[in-house]
Amino acid sequence: MALLKQQIVGKHVRRLRTENGISLRGLASQTGFSPSFMSQVENGQVSPSISSMERIAEALGVTLGEFFAAAAEGEGGLIVRAVDRQGLTSAWSSAEIEALSMPRPAVRLEPVLITLHPGGRSAKHPYAHSREEFAFVLEGRVTLTLGPDRHRLKKGDAATILPQELRLWVNEFARPARILIVSGRFGSPAQARARR
């Protein structure tokens, strides 16, 4: 896996923000973060949580996978070899996120692989996502808070998460957990921005 540096991600956030004509304060307002935090992201000074990266990507009108691809400044093919996958480390979440495909306009599914280390979590509190997701636990055990309910999932368990349903992933166990998450995406990034 090729890890993206926080500085590259920060520059990409700034480029997308300016291309969309959004001020730093405007982006902070859309994501619910402080302008100071967004400035730190753009300057590569922080390692946001998984949910924070999703919120930033969504506010900029891209999916997390498209965000990876553009930040990596590469155009991938339909085959993505393990050594060529783009990934980010989130120190806050104690996790790695890997893009398993390179997004294309006609592709409607976006698979990512999340490795949550012991004590890792996707966010501080349960959060909603705008797209439907399918999750499959590949390795280890993890706790998924879905709406008001907590579920302990182990290798081989799966979950379907509806749009806007509150979710929180936490690894309360002694070994890393790996989760395959496939998000549904409908339309192009331009169409997604137009729907806002």
Secondary structure in CASP SS format (residue, H / E / C, confidence):
PFRMAT SS
TARGET T0000
AUTHOR 0000-0000-0000
METHOD secondary structure of the structure
MODEL  1
M C 1.00
A E 1.00
L E 1.00
L C 1.00
K C 1.00
Q H 1.00
Q H 1.00
I H 1.00
V H 1.00
G H 1.00
K H 1.00
H H 1.00
V H 1.00
R H 1.00
R H 1.00
L H 1.00
R H 1.00
T H 1.00
E H 1.00
N C 1.00
G C 1.00
I C 1.00
S C 1.00
L H 1.00
R H 1.00
G H 1.00
L H 1.00
A H 1.00
S H 1.00
Q H 1.00
T H 1.00
G C 1.00
F C 1.00
S C 1.00
P H 1.00
S H 1.00
F H 1.00
M H 1.00
S H 1.00
Q H 1.00
V H 1.00
E H 1.00
N C 1.00
G C 1.00
Q C 1.00
V C 1.00
S C 1.00
P C 1.00
S C 1.00
I H 1.00
S H 1.00
S H 1.00
M H 1.00
E H 1.00
R H 1.00
I H 1.00
A H 1.00
E H 1.00
A H 1.00
L C 1.00
G C 1.00
V C 1.00
T C 1.00
L H 1.00
G H 1.00
E H 1.00
F H 1.00
F H 1.00
A H 1.00
A H 1.00
A H 1.00
A C 1.00
E C 1.00
G C 1.00
E C 1.00
G C 1.00
G C 1.00
L C 1.00
I C 1.00
V C 1.00
R C 1.00
A H 1.00
V H 1.00
D H 1.00
R C 1.00
Q E 1.00
G E 1.00
L E 1.00
T E 1.00
S E 1.00
A C 1.00
W C 1.00
S C 1.00
S C 1.00
A E 1.00
E E 1.00
I E 1.00
E E 1.00
A E 1.00
L C 1.00
S C 1.00
M C 1.00
P C 1.00
R C 1.00
P C 1.00
A C 1.00
V C 1.00
R C 1.00
L E 1.00
E E 1.00
P E 1.00
V E 1.00
L E 1.00
I E 1.00
T E 1.00
L E 1.00
H C 1.00
P C 1.00
G C 1.00
G C 1.00
R E 1.00
S C 1.00
A C 1.00
K C 1.00
H C 1.00
P C 1.00
Y E 1.00
A C 1.00
H C 1.00
S C 1.00
R C 1.00
E C 1.00
E E 1.00
F E 1.00
A E 1.00
F E 1.00
V E 1.00
L E 1.00
E E 1.00
G C 1.00
R E 1.00
V E 1.00
T E 1.00
L E 1.00
T E 1.00
L E 1.00
G C 1.00
P C 1.00
D E 1.00
R E 1.00
H E 1.00
R E 1.00
L E 1.00
K E 1.00
K C 1.00
G C 1.00
D C 1.00
A E 1.00
A E 1.00
T E 1.00
I E 1.00
L C 1.00
P C 1.00
Q C 1.00
E C 1.00
L C 1.00
R E 1.00
L E 1.00
W E 1.00
V E 1.00
N C 1.00
E C 1.00
F C 1.00
A C 1.00
R C 1.00
P C 1.00
A E 1.00
R E 1.00
I E 1.00
L E 1.00
I E 1.00
V E 1.00
S E 1.00
G E 1.00
R C 1.00
F C 1.00
G C 1.00
S C 1.00
P H 1.00
A H 1.00
Q H 1.00
A H 1.00
R H 1.00
A H 1.00
R H 1.00
R C 1.00
END
